[in-house]
C-alpha cells in the first residue's frame, strides 16, 4: 500500500490506533511503537531528519499518546529487519520484575483480537518460553508472537548474527506453545489494497465473522471424548464467557474448572 502503514485508515481508525486500543483492552502494559526513521521524517515534514529522541514528539497525522481514547505509549526508531525493531523495543522497555514476557505485533495486522492477545499473555504468565496463536485454516503460527524475559539475550544474539525470530522457533520447537485461534487475521497481514478492502468488508458485516454464520455453525454437543482440553483453549473459553453480556451487567454466574 506504500507509505507508512501505521497511518493507513481502516473503517475510521488507523492501523496503529486499532492495535493500541486492542492491546490496552487485553491488559498489555508499557507499549513501545518502533518506527522507521524515514516514516518519522515523512510524518514530520520534508527535509526534517529526526533523531530517535525527536521521534518521541508528536508529529502531524500520528496519534497522540494517552489522548482520544488511546493508551499511553512510547515511540522509538529502528532500521533493518523485524528482529532489529524488536531489539529497539527491548532497549526501550527493559525487563522489569513481574513482567511475564514481551509481545511482537506487526503494524500491518490490525485485526488481531483482544482474546488472541490475552491467550498469549496467559501462556507466558504460566511459564511458556514462546507462545503464539495458530490460524484456523492451516494451524501455522501467527501474531502476536510472545516470548519470555529469559529469551531476551537469545533474541539479541540472533539479531547480532543476522538471524531472525524464526531462528528461535526452529532451534527448539518444543518450547513453543501453540494456541488455537478462530481468527484468520492472526496470520493475514494487510499488504495490498485488496487486503485492506477485505478487512473493511469483514468489519462492515459486524466483525471478523458475520453473526449469521456463527448462528448457522452452532451445534449442541452431548457426546464427549476423553481428550483433555488444552489450558490455553480453556482460558479463551472462560474469557469469552466473562466478557459476554448479562442483564444490567450483573454477571451473576461463576466458573468452576474441574
N, C-alpha and C positions, 0 to 999 in steps of 0.2 A: 504493500500500500504506500510505501515511501514515507519519508519524513519521520517524525517522532511518534511511534505507535502509542506511547503513553498518553498522548493528547488526542488520539482518534476518538470520535464520538460514537457511542453505541446506545441508541434509544435514549438520548438526552444526557448521558453521562460518559465521561471519557473512560478509556480502559483503566487508567490508573485510579480514578475515583471509585470505580466498581471494585477493584482489588482492595483498595484501602478500607472501604466500607465492609466488605466481606471478611477481611482479616480481623478487623476490630470486632465484628459480630461474633466471630469464633473465639475471641479472647486473646488474640495474638498481641504481644507487647513489644515495645522497642522496635518499631518498624523503620527499616532503612531502605530508601529507594536509591538504586545505583543507576546513574545515567551516563551516557556518552558525553564527553566534553563538547563534541560537535553539536549535539542536540541542545545542550545548555546554551552554547553560543548562539544557536539559531533562535532559541526562545527569547534570549536577552536582546537580540538585535544584531544586524550586520556589523561586522568589524570588531565586535567585542570578543575578548579572549579571557573568560572567567577561569580563575584557579579553582581547585577543589573547595577552598573556603568560600569563594564567591558563589558557588553553586548552592550554598545553604540559603541564599537570599531569594525572596520571591521574584519570579520572572514572569513577563506577560504570558497569559494563557495557561500557566501552570497552577494547579490547585494549591491554595494556601493551607499550610499545616494547621490543624486544630480549628478551622473555620468552616462554615456552611455544612455542618454535619459530618465533617471528616475528622478522623483521629489525628493525633499528633504524629509526625514522622520526620525523619531527617533525610537529607539528600547528600550523596557523595558521588564522585565521578570515577570512572574506570575505563580503561581501554583493553583491547584484547578479546579473549573468549569468555564464555559464561563463567568458567571457574575463576577467572581473574576478577569478574564482578562479584562473585561470592566472597573471595578473599577481601575485597574492598569493603563489603558489608560486614565481614567479621572484624575488620580493623575498627569499624565504627561502632560495632556492638559486641565488645569482648565478652567472654564467658563470665557470667555472674552466678553467684550462689543461688541454687534453686532453679536455675534455667534448665529445663529438660532437653532443649535442643534448638536447632535452627531450621527454618523453612526457606526453601528456594522456590520462587514463584515468578516465572517469566511474564512480562507485561502484556504479551500478546495472547494470554489465556485468561480473559476477564470473566468467563462464565463458570469458573470453578465455584462450587457451592460451599457454604459455611460448614455443612456437615462433613464434606471431604476434608476440610482443614482441621476440624475437630477430631476426626478419626486419626489423622496423622499425629496430632498433638497428644492424643490419648496413648497412642502406641509408644511414642517417645517417653512419655511420663512413666510408662510401665517398664522402661528399660530397653526398648528397641534401639539398636545401633543405627539402623536405617529404616525408614518407612515411607511408603508412597501408595496412593490409590491405584487400582488397576482398572482399565477401561472395560466396559461391558462386552464389547464386540470381540476383542482378541486377548484380553487379560494382560496386555502389555502395561508396563509401569507408566504412570502419568505424573501429574503435579497436583499439589505442592510436594516436592521432594524434601523429606526431613532427615536430619542426621543429628546424632548425639554430640555433646561437647567433647567427648573422648576422641572424636574423629577430626577435630579441628586441625590438628597438626598434620594428619594424614591428607586432608584436603589441601593444605598449604604446600605439602611436599609434592602432591600431584601437579599443582599449578606450576611449581618451580621446575618440574621435569617436563613441562609442556604437555601434561596429560589433561584429563577431563574428569567430570564427576562420574562418567560411565566406568572409569577405572575402578572406583570404589565398589561398584556393583559386580564387576567381573572378577575382582580379586577374591571376594568371599560372598558368593550369592546367598549362602545360608544366613548371613547377617540381616538380610532384607525381609522386613515384614510387609507382605503384600496385602493390601486392604481392598476387598471387592467394592466397586462403586457402580451405581446405576447411571452415573452421569457421563455421557460420552465426551463432554467438554474437558475432562481431566487429561485427555490425550490430544485434543484438537486445538491447534493454535490458529490464530486469525492472521494469515499472511497476505491473502489476496482479497480484493473487493468482494468476490463471491463468497468468501468465508464470512466476512462481516455481514453480508446480506442474509446468509443462513442463520447467523446469530440473531440478527434483527427479527427474522421470522420466528425463531424459537421463543424470543421474548414476547413478541406480539400475540402469540397464541396462548399466553398465560404461564410462561416459564420455560423450563427446559424440556417439558413434555406436556402435551395438552391434557387437561383434566379428563376429557372424554376417553383418552387412551388408557389412563390409569383405571378408570371405571370399567372399561371393557376387559382389562387384563386382570381384574380382581378374581381371586379364587379362594374358596374356603377349604382349608386343609384339615382333614380329620384322621389321616393316617400319617404316621411319622416314622422316620428311620432312627437307628441308634447313633447316627453320626453326630459328633459333638459340634456345636455351633462355635465358630471362632470368636474369641473375645472381642476382636475389633468389630465384627459384624453385630454382635450383641450390643455393644456400646452405641453403634449407629442407630439400631432399632430403638434403644431406650432414649437417645437424644431426640429422635423423631417423635416419640410419644410425649416427651416433656414439652416440646415446642408446639404440640397440637392444640388447637383452640378448644376452650371449655367455656361454659356459660359464665359470664362476668369474670372470666379468668380465675375461677375458683380453684381449678385443678385439684379437685377432691379425690385424688387417687394416689396410690403408692405402687412402686415397682419392687418386686422381690425376686431376686435371681437365685434359683435353687441349684 
